[in-house]
Amino acid sequence: MRCLVIGCGGLGGVIAGDLARDGRTDLTVLSTNRDVRAAIERAGLIVRDGRRRFTVRVRIAEALDAAERPFDLVVLATPPTAVEAAIGAAAPWLAAEGRVVCVQNGLCEERVARVVGVERVIGAVVFFGASMLEPGVAERTSRGGLALGKLDAAPDPKLAALVELFGVLGRVRTTANLSGMRWTKLAVNCAMSTFGTIGGEPVGVLMRRHDARQLGIEVISEAVRVARAEGVRLERPGGALDLGWLVVDPSASAPRRSPALLARHLLVLAAVTPYRRLRSSMLAAIERGREPAVEFLNGEVVQRAVRHGIPVPINVAARDAVWAIARGQARPSVATLVALYEATRRGPPG
């Protein structure tokens, strides 16, 4: 199988490294990052996974040339902000019976399907964390597998082979409810990734704080309401958070010490423990001078909430705070997160 991985950050690096080590694909990796390309060309792609560390040699390039043969599989591991440009550039090299696998957060499958057709798009919802420690060195930061599915839930003869191929990354399951799986992870990332960006610390540090957990519960509650209005049936992957149970009433956003709210906080603490080392990839993008992907997370919730007339003030405030950091108007810190918490307790001006 000829395979193209586009993007070689933390997640793309881990995926490319495991696929290359497995050896069942003719693998090419594309990266627009000159430092990453130079490091991999010089020393190979290094992957760290707990106590496991290995180095593989991979073919890496900035772009495809006209003589390139078609690819049977294209894995999109770019930031969501680059997904449309990436599939636009790769589409001419996708084989007629080829498939595109989206591993990004957000709802990127819809955007990719507009370019290559829904029948050729497979969503991969990833349940492990990854980061790039330095150019060419990718680290897996938590355990977990992934789920594969299609937007239209149609049977796909290619799916079984992809389940086997991606088994090198962990346990792989298929889902007939990709939208539900995507929205579940979107809601969680609207909290973990966004507040990790605003707070500037790993998830484990922030989630020890009551204010950070409360913001997370509220932002997830808003996302769940929007998903339900969209007709989405939220999926609960094995062992994952029951987001329906987590939802709080909008009028109860002020901090309370009720047993029900305390139970929700304890549930959040337990759920984020496997991801305690995770540092927001959106914050890393801002630090590299790149556009944050907040419009693909909280921005997606805000945009769809407008269609349904659903108020989502916490998602609006969180999105705006990320943009303020990206524009240099604020700095990522616990103090910035606390200020956001206090501002959202006061409600809208007037």
C-alpha positions as CSV (number, residue, x, y, z in Angstrom):
1,M,0.0,0.0,0.0
2,R,1.4,3.4,-1.0
3,C,0.8,5.7,1.9
4,L,1.2,9.5,2.2
5,V,1.2,11.1,5.7
6,I,0.8,14.9,5.4
7,G,2.0,16.7,8.6
8,C,4.8,15.6,10.8
9,G,4.1,17.2,14.2
10,G,3.5,15.2,17.3
11,L,0.6,13.1,16.0
12,G,1.8,12.9,12.4
13,G,5.3,11.9,13.7
14,V,3.9,9.1,15.9
15,I,1.7,7.7,13.1
16,A,4.4,7.9,10.5
17,G,7.0,6.4,12.8
18,D,4.8,3.4,13.7
19,L,3.7,2.8,10.1
20,A,7.4,3.0,8.9
21,R,8.5,0.6,11.7
22,D,5.7,-1.8,10.8
23,G,7.0,-1.9,7.2
24,R,3.7,-2.8,5.4
25,T,3.5,0.5,3.5
26,D,5.5,2.3,0.9
27,L,5.6,5.5,3.0
28,T,6.1,9.1,2.1
29,V,5.8,12.0,4.6
30,L,5.2,15.6,3.7
31,S,6.1,18.5,6.0
32,T,6.2,22.2,5.4
33,N,8.5,22.6,8.4
34,R,12.1,23.0,7.2
35,D,13.6,22.2,10.6
36,V,11.6,19.0,10.9
37,R,12.6,17.9,7.4
38,A,16.3,18.7,8.0
39,A,16.3,16.8,11.3
40,I,14.6,13.7,9.9
41,E,16.9,13.7,6.8
42,R,19.9,13.9,9.1
43,A,19.1,11.5,11.9
44,G,15.8,9.8,11.0
45,L,12.4,10.1,12.7
46,I,12.6,9.5,16.4
47,V,9.6,8.2,18.3
48,R,9.3,8.0,22.1
49,D,6.5,6.0,23.6
50,G,6.9,5.5,27.4
51,R,10.0,3.4,27.8
52,R,10.1,2.6,24.1
53,R,12.2,4.7,21.8
54,F,13.0,3.9,18.2
55,T,14.4,5.6,15.1
56,V,13.2,5.0,11.6
57,R,14.3,6.3,8.2
58,V,11.4,7.8,6.2
59,R,11.2,9.5,2.9
60,I,10.2,13.1,3.7
61,A,9.6,16.0,1.4
62,E,8.0,19.5,1.3
63,A,5.8,18.7,-1.7
64,L,5.0,16.1,-4.3
65,D,6.5,16.2,-7.8
66,A,4.7,15.6,-11.0
67,A,6.3,12.2,-11.5
68,E,4.9,10.8,-8.2
69,R,2.7,7.7,-8.5
70,P,-0.8,7.7,-7.0
71,F,-1.3,6.9,-3.3
72,D,-3.7,4.3,-2.0
73,L,-3.9,6.1,1.4
74,V,-3.5,9.7,2.4
75,V,-3.4,10.4,6.2
76,L,-4.1,14.0,7.0
77,A,-2.2,14.9,10.2
78,T,-1.9,18.7,9.7
79,P,-3.4,21.2,12.0
80,P,-7.1,21.7,11.2
81,T,-6.3,25.2,9.9
82,A,-4.3,23.6,7.1
83,V,-6.5,20.6,6.2
84,E,-8.2,22.2,3.2
85,A,-4.9,23.3,1.6
86,A,-3.4,19.9,2.3
87,I,-6.2,17.9,0.7
88,G,-6.3,20.3,-2.2
89,A,-2.6,19.7,-2.9
90,A,-2.8,15.9,-2.4
91,A,-6.1,15.2,-4.3
92,P,-4.5,14.8,-7.7
93,W,-2.2,12.1,-6.3
94,L,-5.0,10.1,-4.7
95,A,-5.7,6.8,-6.4
96,A,-9.2,6.3,-7.9
97,E,-9.9,3.7,-5.2
98,G,-7.8,5.5,-2.6
99,R,-8.9,6.7,0.8
100,V,-8.2,9.8,2.9
101,V,-8.0,9.4,6.6
102,C,-8.5,12.5,8.8
103,V,-6.9,12.3,12.2
104,Q,-7.3,16.0,13.1
105,N,-9.6,17.3,15.9
106,G,-12.7,19.1,14.9
107,L,-15.1,18.2,12.1
108,C,-12.6,18.1,9.2
109,E,-14.2,15.2,7.4
110,E,-16.9,17.5,6.0
111,R,-14.4,19.8,4.5
112,V,-12.3,17.0,3.0
113,A,-15.4,15.3,1.5
114,R,-16.2,18.5,-0.4
115,V,-12.9,18.0,-2.3
116,V,-12.6,14.2,-2.9
117,G,-16.2,13.0,-2.2
118,V,-17.6,11.5,1.0
119,E,-17.2,7.9,-0.2
120,R,-13.4,8.3,-0.1
121,V,-13.1,9.9,3.4
122,I,-12.6,8.0,6.6
123,G,-12.5,9.7,10.0
124,A,-10.0,8.5,12.6
125,V,-10.9,9.7,16.1
126,V,-7.7,9.4,18.1
127,F,-7.8,8.7,21.8
128,F,-4.1,9.2,22.6
129,G,-2.0,12.3,23.0
130,A,1.2,13.2,21.1
131,S,3.6,16.1,20.9
132,M,6.8,17.0,19.1
133,L,9.6,17.5,21.7
134,E,11.9,19.0,19.1
135,P,12.1,18.8,15.3
136,G,12.1,15.2,14.3
137,V,11.4,13.8,17.8
138,A,7.7,12.8,18.4
139,E,6.5,11.6,21.7
140,R,3.3,9.7,22.6
141,T,2.0,11.3,25.8
142,S,-0.8,8.9,26.7
143,R,-2.2,5.5,25.9
144,G,-5.3,4.8,23.8
145,G,-6.4,3.6,20.4
146,L,-8.6,5.1,17.7
147,A,-12.0,4.7,16.0
148,L,-12.5,4.6,12.3
149,G,-15.8,5.5,10.6
150,K,-17.5,7.2,7.7
151,L,-19.7,10.3,7.7
152,D,-22.4,8.4,5.7
153,A,-21.9,5.2,7.7
154,A,-21.9,3.3,4.4
155,P,-20.1,-0.1,4.2
156,D,-16.5,0.3,2.9
157,P,-14.5,-2.7,1.7
158,K,-11.3,-0.8,2.5
159,L,-12.1,-0.4,6.2
160,A,-11.0,-3.8,7.3
161,A,-7.5,-3.4,5.9
162,L,-7.2,0.0,7.5
163,V,-8.3,-1.4,10.9
164,E,-5.5,-3.9,10.6
165,L,-2.9,-1.3,9.4
166,F,-3.6,1.2,12.2
167,G,-3.5,-1.6,14.8
168,V,0.2,-0.8,15.2
169,L,-1.0,2.4,17.0
170,G,-3.3,0.7,19.5
171,R,-6.7,-0.9,19.7
172,V,-8.8,0.1,16.7
173,R,-12.6,-0.1,16.6
174,T,-15.1,1.0,13.9
175,T,-18.1,3.2,14.5
176,A,-21.3,3.6,12.5
177,N,-21.7,6.9,14.4
178,L,-18.7,9.0,13.3
179,S,-20.5,12.3,13.9
180,G,-21.4,11.3,17.5
181,M,-17.8,10.2,18.1
182,R,-16.4,13.4,16.6
183,W,-18.7,15.7,18.6
184,T,-17.8,13.9,21.8
185,K,-14.2,14.5,21.3
186,L,-14.8,18.1,20.0
187,A,-16.6,18.9,23.2
188,V,-13.8,17.6,25.3
189,N,-11.1,19.4,23.2
190,C,-13.1,22.6,23.6
191,A,-12.1,22.3,27.2
192,M,-8.7,20.6,27.3
193,S,-7.0,22.1,24.3
194,T,-8.5,25.6,24.7
195,F,-8.1,26.0,28.4
196,G,-4.6,24.4,28.1
197,T,-3.8,27.2,25.7
198,I,-5.2,29.9,27.9
199,G,-3.7,28.5,31.1
200,G,-0.3,27.8,29.5
201,E,0.2,24.6,31.6
202,P,-0.3,20.8,31.0
203,V,-3.8,19.5,31.5
204,G,-2.9,17.8,34.8
205,V,-1.8,21.1,36.4
206,L,-4.8,23.0,35.3
207,M,-7.4,20.4,36.1
208,R,-6.3,20.4,39.8
209,R,-8.0,23.8,39.9
210,H,-11.7,24.2,40.7
211,D,-12.1,27.2,38.4
212,A,-10.5,25.4,35.4
213,R,-12.7,22.3,36.0
214,Q,-15.8,24.4,36.3
215,L,-15.0,26.2,33.0
216,G,-14.5,22.9,31.4
217,I,-17.8,21.5,32.6
218,E,-19.6,24.6,31.3
219,V,-17.9,24.7,27.9
220,I,-18.7,21.0,27.4
221,S,-22.3,21.5,28.5
222,E,-22.8,24.2,25.8
223,A,-21.2,22.0,23.1
224,V,-23.5,19.1,24.1
225,R,-26.6,21.3,23.7
226,V,-25.4,22.4,20.3
227,A,-24.7,18.8,19.2
228,R,-28.2,17.7,20.3
229,A,-29.7,20.6,18.3
230,E,-27.7,19.4,15.3
231,G,-29.3,16.0,15.6
232,V,-26.1,14.3,16.8
233,R,-26.3,11.3,19.1
234,L,-23.2,11.5,21.2
235,E,-21.1,8.4,21.3
236,R,-19.3,7.3,24.4
237,P,-16.1,5.4,23.6
238,G,-15.2,2.7,26.1
239,G,-14.2,4.2,29.4
240,A,-14.8,7.8,28.2
241,L,-16.7,10.6,29.9
242,D,-20.5,10.4,29.8
243,L,-21.0,14.0,28.5
244,G,-24.7,13.8,28.9
245,W,-24.4,13.3,32.6
246,L,-21.8,16.1,32.8
247,V,-24.2,18.8,31.5
248,V,-25.1,21.6,33.9
249,D,-27.9,24.1,33.6
250,P,-26.8,27.5,32.2
251,S,-28.2,29.3,35.2
252,A,-26.0,27.3,37.5
253,S,-22.7,28.5,36.2
254,A,-21.8,30.2,39.5
255,P,-19.5,28.0,41.6
256,R,-21.5,25.9,44.0
257,R,-20.5,23.1,46.4
258,S,-23.5,20.9,45.8
259,P,-23.0,17.2,45.9
260,A,-24.1,16.9,42.2
261,L,-21.5,19.5,41.1
262,L,-18.8,18.0,43.3
263,A,-19.5,14.6,41.6
264,R,-19.0,16.2,38.2
265,H,-15.7,17.7,39.3
266,L,-14.5,14.3,40.5
267,L,-15.5,12.7,37.3
268,V,-13.6,15.3,35.3
269,L,-10.5,14.7,37.4
270,A,-10.7,11.0,36.9
271,A,-11.3,11.4,33.1
272,V,-8.3,13.7,32.5
273,T,-5.8,11.7,34.6
274,P,-4.5,9.7,31.6
275,Y,-3.9,13.0,29.7
276,R,-2.2,14.9,32.6
277,R,1.0,15.4,30.7
278,L,-0.7,16.7,27.6
279,R,0.2,20.2,26.6
280,S,-2.1,22.0,24.1
281,S,-1.0,21.7,20.5
282,M,-2.9,24.9,19.9
283,L,-0.6,26.7,22.3
284,A,2.4,25.2,20.6
285,A,1.1,26.5,17.3
286,I,0.8,30.0,18.7
287,E,4.3,29.8,20.1
288,R,5.5,28.9,16.5
289,G,3.7,32.0,15.1
290,R,0.9,29.9,13.5
291,E,-2.8,30.5,13.5
292,P,-4.6,28.7,16.4
293,A,-7.2,26.1,15.5
294,V,-9.8,27.5,17.9
295,E,-12.3,28.2,15.1
296,F,-12.3,24.4,14.5
297,L,-13.1,23.8,18.2
298,N,-15.0,26.4,20.2
299,G,-15.6,28.4,17.0
300,E,-17.4,25.5,15.4
301,V,-19.7,25.3,18.5
302,V,-20.3,29.1,18.4
303,Q,-21.0,29.1,14.6
304,R,-23.5,26.2,14.8
305,A,-25.1,27.6,18.0
306,V,-26.0,30.7,16.1
307,R,-28.1,28.6,13.7
308,H,-30.1,27.2,16.5
309,G,-30.4,30.3,18.7
310,I,-28.5,28.6,21.5
311,P,-26.5,30.9,23.9
312,V,-22.9,29.6,24.3
313,P,-21.2,32.4,26.3
314,I,-18.4,30.3,27.7
315,N,-17.3,29.1,24.3
316,V,-17.5,32.6,23.0
317,A,-15.3,33.9,25.8
318,A,-12.8,31.0,25.5
319,R,-12.5,31.5,21.7
320,D,-11.9,35.2,22.2
321,A,-9.3,34.6,24.9
322,V,-7.3,32.3,22.6
323,W,-7.4,34.9,19.8
324,A,-6.2,37.6,22.3
325,I,-3.2,35.4,23.2
326,A,-2.5,34.7,19.5
327,R,-2.5,38.5,18.8
328,G,-0.2,39.2,21.7
329,Q,-2.9,41.0,23.7
330,A,-2.7,38.5,26.5
331,R,-0.3,35.9,27.7
332,P,-1.0,32.2,28.4
333,S,-1.0,31.8,32.2
334,V,-3.0,30.6,35.1
335,A,-3.8,34.3,35.9
336,T,-5.3,34.7,32.4
337,L,-7.5,31.6,33.0
338,V,-8.6,32.9,36.4
339,A,-9.5,36.3,34.8
340,L,-11.6,34.5,32.2
341,Y,-13.4,32.5,35.0
342,E,-14.1,35.6,37.0
343,A,-15.3,37.5,33.9
344,T,-17.8,34.8,33.0
345,R,-19.2,34.8,36.5
346,R,-20.2,38.4,36.0
347,G,-22.2,37.8,32.9
348,P,-22.5,40.1,29.9
349,P,-22.1,43.9,30.5
350,G,-25.3,45.8,31.3
